[in-house]
């Protein structure tokens, strides 16, 4: 499997279908991360985060900014594999074989709402447990997950909390696969709307999310900085 370096993060150069096949073939307990430019920038100044991301079983391209950076750097990536796209495809596969899912993260009540929607949309799936993402001690949460031994554990604590949690709990959490997915439970619960198809197709979901959630402006403002670093990297390579 070929990996493509974008400013230190090693992305898997895979289409959605290929990413799903890889995710399904990973050994039990593996983790999947879905970095966007914000996580790449955070990892550049946080070696622990960089290691957790790069030592994951699957590192997908979440965010059009990563594709732009790859173009600037002259590296080839087949396209985006968004967290929500990947998890939806994994749900479809799990549904066909009666798999189990545990939803961990978001504000109290959100994971339960998401569980109802997921159960309705994918009748073959059993959501075997839920827990919100606001805790000071996770020992009871881990016990609960390990009692239920889900095939898939969604870890939706926001970045980099979810990556750090998955990194530090590797080998402790008994799940087939865990995947860090940011605000996906809010989307499944119906509290946050996904951008319309046209925005998704044009790769400008970030614009829709900034307009509908102005609090994200502070985060998206980092994208030009990320592209600037990529440009600087390209110039270095051309010397
Ligand atoms: N969150 C959480 N625990 C925390 C901080 C955040 O469970 O300590 C949740 C938050 O409620 C939200 C998600 O993590 O559901 C982060 O969503 P965001 O939209 O910021 O993530 P993105 O999809 O942009 O990475």
Boltz pocket constraint, residues with backbone or C-beta under 6 A from the ligand:
constraints:
  - pocket:
      binder: B
      contacts: [[A, 105], [A, 106], [A, 107], [A, 132], [A, 133], [A, 134], [A, 156], [A, 157], [A, 158], [A, 159], [A, 161], [A, 181], [A, 182], [A, 183], [A, 184], [A, 185], [A, 186]]
      max_distance: 6.0
